């Protein structure tokens, strides 16, 4: 990731990063898109996404109190229903 940031900074390039590690991606990205089942369900600058409670819970493994949450404990129907609710 550090090398990508360096290349972007040195060459002034725009990059598209597809990464499953949300914490790593949001640490280097300016803007992000959350895709589920091929659909964009959320987008915004990286600070907004990092602060979003659903992103924290589902992708960064944090519960409302900041404690680590088990991804397996969050049921699929609950995840998908919250985006569109």
C-alpha positions, 0 to 999 in steps of 0.5 A: 500500500505504501508503494501505491501511495508513493507512486500516486504522489510522485506521478500524480496518477489517479488509481483504481484500487480493488481491495477486500481489506477495507481498513488498508484500502480506506487508509490510502484511498481518497474516495471509496465505493462499497459494492455488494452483489455487484451493486454500489450500496454506499460511497463517499470520501474515505473519512466518511466511510471510516466513520460510518457505523455499518462500515465499522461493523461489517468491514472493519469488525468493530461494534458500536462500542468500538469492541471487535465484532464477529463477522460471522455473528452478523447475519447476511439478511441483516447486513443487506437490509440495513443498506437499503432501509 
